[in-house]
Amino acid sequence: MLKRSTKRIHFIGIGGAGVSALAHLMLDMKYEVTGSDKQSSKVTRALEDAGAQIWYEHDERYVRHADLVVRSTAISDENPEVSYAKQHGVPLLSRIEFMAYLADPKKKRSVVISGSHGKSTTTSMVASIALAAQLDPSFVIGSVLKRGIGSARHGESDLFICEGDESNNSMLSFAPHVAVVTNIDYDHMDFHGSLSNLKSSFVEFLNSPGRDGFSVVCLDDENVRSIMPMLKGRVITYGTHPEAEYQAVRRRVHNGGLSFEVHHRSEGPLGVVNLGFPGDHNMQNALCSLAVCRSLGVTTDTCSYGLETFPGIHRRYDMLHAGNVHVIDDYAHHPTEIQNLLGSVREVFKGRLRVIFQPHRYTRSRALAQQFPPAFINADEIILAPIYTANEKPMAGIGLDYLNRFFQSKYDEMKLRCIDDLDAIYQYVVDSSRPGDVVLTVGAGTVNTIGYRLAETFARRDAELVSGVDLERIAQEMSEASFLMDDQN
């Protein structure tokens, strides 16, 4: 695929989170990168700044001179660029096929991280530790590491770190050296059909490492524990569970973050890990990353340093503004993720917690309608926004009113509001805010655009009250914000 003669790689749907990361990786590897998408975005403009040529329409002429074409999973066979590549023998790969090729076990030791929740954060943490250990890794992440690190990197070593998507069994395309499953939850049933089928897919994935490889799983997760008897080879466990090989103990919350001690089942105490953000789920992600990297030969001290200096990723507990009113954005779109997020925020902030929730996809809204309301128990106010479709076709009877009925069965009108326009939500929150509020924008779609507007507004309000607020920093964060959507691409 990537032959000596390969010079130009064309990406169809280049603006998606997954495809854009691969495009950045190819630019880092000095290939000529072109791409196409429906519209310009901050993601595509960042690629253009890095050297990619992008067209904002789809036409067969854009692939005529390509040596390889990579397509997003959201792109249909009827796309003119796909049709041309098939008809004229231009090598054509899906995003996951291309990533699996890059992680070829003949050339790379791949660490593939899967699971229902925490994939991007855990993958980013492993990458952060690998960088701290000077392992010169390559990585591809479904989000963007802050401090200019980005979503992808090409390294000269054989270490390749990436996510394995469980939504359509993409993780089974890899032959990993290390297979990681963070947790197993009821999701993507439109593909898997049942939780049993989803578990079977994870078993197959966890049993895929070769003789020298190993798998890593969270023993705190009930569904993971249920598949343990079916796992073969070397299995490393982590969690707060007393039987975990790597165990987190003595958890403490401080200064908006948390710390915990790590005990090894046979070696005893290993040291303390400090994180700059709260949440038991983040503690589990960090412990997982430490277990992976330590098993690859990284020292405990280096693991701890890599986690302590971890910059975070966009759209994960993303503090957009800290002031009289705090604004936080998060990608959470599953009830489990939302419950974990709100619990983390409540642990740090005692003010009124106002949550703007944009449901994600009709299929997920229908499948999880009963599970969503209890996840918001820690919110003082819930503001329901219109469903973000993620290119799904409308489903009869499934919409904002449908979800609202489930929320109304649990919450009264003092706590619940349903507003069918994002601009109207922004204005309502601005008009009704008061000092001490924490505003949380939640969802995998475009709800973060409200978050950035609110952050700018509240920053300007604070500047009117207290001099010295860094408005230039707020403006810079606004300009750098990557409005990443779900990993459909």
N, C-alpha and C positions, 0 to 999 in steps of 0.2 A: 504493500500500500504506500508507505513512505519510502519510495525508491530514490536512488540517487538522482533520477530524472525529475522527481517531484519538486516542483518549485511553487506552484500556485494552488492554494486550497480555498475552496469556496464554501461558505456556511449559509445554509438556507434557514431563516429564522434566527439570525445572529444576535438579536436583541434579548433572547431568553437567557435566564440565569446560567443554565448548564452549558448551552452552546457558546455564549459569550466567554465563559471561562476557558473553554477549549480554544477559542480564537485567540485569546490573550496568550495561552501557552504556545501556540504555533508562532505567534509574533515573537515571543521570547526565544523560540528556537530558530528564528531568522527566516521563516517561510513568508512568502507573499500571501497575504490574507485578503480575500474579498468576501462580501456577504450581502444578503438581502433581507429586508423585513418590511412590515407594513408601514411603520412610521419611525421617525427619529425619537430617540430617548437619551437620557443621560448615559445609559449603558452603551448605546451605539456611538454616541459622541466621544466617550472615553476611548473606545476602540479606534475611532478615526484619529484621535489625537495620538494614539500609539502607532498609527501607520496603516490601518486597515482602510480599504476602499469599500464603501457601502452604498447600495442603491435602495431606495424606499418604495419599491414595487417589485413584482416578480415577473421575470421575462427570461426566456430561454437564452438570449444572447449573453447573459451574465455568466453562463457556465460553459460557453463554447471554448474558452481558452483555459479552463480549469484542469488540473492534473488529478484532482480528487475533490469530490463533493460530499459534504457532511450535512445531514438534514436533522432538524428538530423533530421530535416525535409528534409535535403538533402540526406538522406539514403533511398534507395528504398526497396520495399518489397522483391526483389530478393537477398538482402544482406544475406549471409549465417548465420550471427548471428541473424538477424531478423527472418529468416525462422525457425531456431532452437527454438527460444523463442516461436514462435507461435505453432509449432508442439508439444512442450513438456510442454506447459502450464506455462512457465516462465512469470510472470507479465511484460508486455511490454507497455511503455508509450512514447508518443512523448514529445519533450522538453516542449512544451506549456502545455500539459496535466499535466506534473509533476509540473510545476511552478504553475498552477492553483490549484493543490492539496495542495501545500505548502502554498498557500494564502487562504486556506479554511476559509470562514467567520465564521465558528463555533469556530475557534481557533485564527484567526488573523483579525486585522483591516488593510486591504490592501489599499495602495495608488498606483493606477495603472495609469501610465502616457503614453498617446498615442498622436498621431498627426503625420502629414506628416514630420515635421522637429523639431529638438530640443529635442527629447525624451531622449537620453542618457545624454545630458547636464543637462536637467531639473531634471531627476531622480537623477543624481549625486548631484545636488545642494540641493534637498530635503534631501538626505541622509546626506550631509554635515551639514545642519542645525540640523537635528535630532541628529547627533552625538554631535554637539555643545551644544544642549539642554539636553544631557545625557539621551535621551529617550531609549537607548540601542536597536536600531532598527535592524531588519534583512533587507538585501537588495540584489537584484540581478540586475546588470547593464550590458548593452550590450557593454560597453567599460571598461577601467581600470582607476580608480581614482589614481592620482599620490600620491607621498610621501608614498608609500608602503601600501596605504589603500586597493587597489585591486578592483576586480570586484564583490565581494560578501562578505557578513558578516552574521554570525548567532548571533542574540541577544536574550535575554531572555524575552523581552517584547512582547506584541501582535502586534506591529507595523511592517508591512511588506511592503517594497517599491520596486516596479519593473516597468519595461516597458511593455506596451501592443502593440504588433505589429499590424499595420493596413494593412500590405501588403497582408495578407491572412485571415483577420478578427480574428486573434488570440486573440485580446483584448476582444472578446466576450466570451472567455472561462472563464473569471473571474467574480466573484460576489463582486465587490470592495466596500469598505467603501467610498473611494474617487476616482472619475473618472475624469481624466484630459485630455483635448484635447488642445494642444498648437496651432494648426493651421490645415487647410485642404487645400491640394493642389492636382493638377492633377498628379497622379502617380499611378503605379501598375494597370493600366487599363487592363493588360493581365488577371488579376483576377477579378477586379470589373466591367469592361465593360464600365462604365460611371461614371462621377463625381456625378451624382444623386445617383447612387448605393453606392458610397463611403460615401456620406453624410448620407444616410440612416443607414449605418453601424455605423457611429459615433453617430447618434441620439440614436440608440439602446444601445450603450455603455454608453453614458452619462445618460441615463435613468435607468441604472442598479443598482446604489446604493440603499440600503435599506432605511427605514424610517429615520434612524438616520444619514445616510450618506449625501453626497453632491457631486456636480460636479463643476469643475473649467474650465473656458474657456477664450480665448483671444478675447476681443471685437474689437481689431484692425483688425482681419482677416475677410474679406468680406464673405467668405464661412461659417465661424462660425456664423456671424450675421444672415445669411440667414436661419439657422436652429434653432435659438433661440425660435421662437414661438412653436416649437415642443418639447421643453425640459420641463420636469416635475420636481417637487421637488425643493430643494434648489440649486440654481445656483449662484456661485460666479464668478464675471467677473473681468478681469484685463486688463491693457494696457495703451496706451496714449489717448485712446478715452475718450472724456469728460463725457460719461455716465458710465464708468467703475467704479466698486466698489473700486478697488485698482488701482490708477492712478499714472503713472510715469511722473514727471514734472521736469523742470529745469535740463535737461541733460547736463553734461559737460565732455569733453574729457581731460585727463591729464595723463602724464607719461606712455603712452601706454595702459591705462585703461580708465574707465569712472566712473562717479558718477551721481546719480539722487536722487531726493526727492520723497518720497512716500506719497500720499494723500489718505485718506479713504473718501468715499462719505459722510458718516455721522459723522465720528470722526475727520475729518480734517487732518492736517499734522501729520505724524507718525515718520518721521526722514529721514536720508540720508543713502543710500546704496553705498558703494564703491566696484568696481570690478577691478580685475587686468588685464582685457583684454577688447578690444573694441567691438563695434557692437550693433546696436539696437536690433538685434535678441537675443543677450546675455542679454541685459537689460530686454527684455520680459521674457526670461527664468528665470532670477533672480526674477523678480516681481511675476511670477507665483509661484515660490518656496516659496516666502514669504507669498503669499496669502494662499497657501496650509497649511504651517506650522503654521501660525498665527491662522488659523481656527481650527487647532488641539490643540490650547492652548499654543503655544510657544510665548514668548514675542517678541516684535518688535526688541528690542536690541539684543536678542539672534539670531534672524533671520539675522540681519545685520552683526553680528559677524561671523556667519556661512558662509555667502556669501563673506565677506571680506577675510576670511581665506580659501576660497574654492581653492583647489590646482590645479584644472583643470583636464582634462582627456586626455588620449593618443589619438592622431589623431584629436584633436579639437583645432585649433589655437595653434598648438604645435611648440613652438619656438625651433628649433633644433640647431641653431647657431645664435648668435648676434655678429657681427663684421663688418669688412669692407664690407662684403656681408652677409646679413641676409638670413637665410633659415627657412621657416615656412612650416609645413605640416598640411593638413586638409583633413578630410574624405568626405567633400562636394562632392556630385555626382549628385545633381539635380540642374537645372538652378536657382531656387530660392535660394538655399543654396550657390551656387557659387557667385551669384550677391551680397548677403549679406556679404560673406567672403571678396570679393575683395573690396567692399565699406569700410569695416572695416579696412583692411590693408592700403588702400589709405588714410584713415583719419589719420593714425598714421605716415606713411612713405611717403616721397616725392620723393624718388629715383626711378630709373627705376624698374618697376614691371614686372617680367618675370614669367609667369604661365605655369607650365607643367601639362597638363590635361590628365588623363587616363580615358576615358569613361568607364562606368560600365554597362555591359550586352548588348547583341544585342537588346533585346526587348525594353529596356529603350532608347538606342541610336536611334532606329527607331521611337519610340513614341515621343521623345522630340528633334529630330534633328533640327527643326526650332527654338526651344526655347533656345537652348544652345548658339549660337553665341552672341545674345544681352547681355547675362549674363556676358560676358567678356569685356564689354565696358571700364572698369577701368584698364585693362591690357595694358602695353606698348608692350609686346610681348607674343604671345600665341604659345605654343609648343604642338602639338597634339601627343599623344602616342597611341600605339595600344590598342584596346578595351580589357578590362579585362572581361573574359567570365563568371566568377562565375559559372562554370560548365554548362552553357547553350550550347546547340548544335549550331553550325554555322547556320546563316540564309543567304539564297541566296541574294546576292547584298548588304548585310549590313556589312560594315567593316569600316576601317579607311578612305578609299577613299570616301566612301559614306558620312561620316560626314564632311570630309574636303571640299566637294563641297558646303555645307551649310555655312561653315566658309568663304570660298573664295568669296561668294556672298556679304559678309559684310566687310571683311578685305583684304588689299593688302599684297603682299609678303614681305613688310618691317615689317609687324606686325605679320604675320602668318607663322609658319613652321610646316611641317608634317614629323615626323621622326618615322620610323616603328620599332625601336629597342631601348630598354631602355638603354643599354650600350652606344649606339651612342648619345642618348640624354644627358646622364651624361657628356660625353666627350665634346660635343658641348657647354654645359653651362659652363663648367670649362674653356674652351679655349676662350670663348667670354665674360667672366664676367669682370666687372670693379667696383671699389669702389663705394659704395652707392646703388648697386643693392639689390633688394629684390627678392629672388627666392621662389616661392610658388609651392609645389607639391600638387596636388588636385585630389582626387578620392578615391573610397572605396576599391581599389584593392591593387596592390603591388607597386604603384608609390612612396610610402614612402621609399622604399629601396633606390631609387635615392636620396631622401632627406637626408638620413643618410650618404650616401657616399659623397654627396656634403658638408654636415656639417663638416665631418671629414677633407675633403680636404681644405676647406676655413679656418678651425681652424688652420691647420698646416701652411697655408700661412700667417695667422695673426701672428703666433708664430715666424715666420722668421723675421717679421717686428717689433713686439713689444714683449718684454719679459714679462713673467708672465701670459700668457694665460694658463688656467687650462686644459691641454690636458687630464689629468686623468679623469676629469669630463666628457669631451666629450666621452672618451672611455667607461666610465661607462654607460652613456646614450645610447651609441650604443649597449652595451651588454644587457641593460634592455628593449630595444625597443620591444614592442609586435606588431608584424606585423599582426594586427587584420584585418580580411576581413569583408565583409558585414555580416549582421545578418541573412544570409540564414540558419544558423545552429541554 
